[in-house]
Amino acid sequence: MLQAIALAKEGMLGGNGGPFGCVIVKDGKIVGQGSNMVLTTKDPTAHAEVVAIREACKNLDNFQLDGCEVYTSCEPCPMCLGAIFWARPAKVYYACTKEDAANAGFDDHFIYQEIEVNPADRQIPMVSFLREESLKAFELWKEKGDKELY
C-alpha cells in the first residue's frame, strides 16, 4: 500500500493526473502498477487502477487477475470498480475512501445516481437504436464454437 501511495504522490506532483496510485501483486511480487495518467495521456480512462490492470494483464499474459491482490491509494471510482470486477482479482485493499476523494474535488456520487436513471433521462441522454441489427452479433457469439469465455 505504501508503494501505491507513493505512486499517487509522484504522479500528481509530476503533473500526470490526480493523486491516485495502484499496485497489483501476485504471489508476493508486483505484476502491475500505475498512477493516474489522465492529464499526460489525454485519456479519461487512464486512472491508476486501469493503468495498473493493463500492465498486470500484459505481464501475466492474461485478461484476468486470478490470484492477484490490488492495492489502491483510494477506494475505486465506478469505472475502476467495473474494471476490477471484470479483471477478477482475489482481493482489493484501499487507503482513502470515496468521501475523502470527494472532499479533495473528485466526487463520483453523480455517476452512482445516474446509473439508476432511465438511460434516455440521464444528464448525457442515451438512446437505443438498431437493436435488432446489433442482436445479430450476440447470436453469432452464442453460436461461435471456439469462443473463449471471460
Summary of the structure (lengths in Angstrom):
residues: 150
radius of gyration: 17.7
end to end distance: 28.5
largest distance: 50.6
contacts: 439
relative contact order: 0.12
helix: 45%
strand: 17%
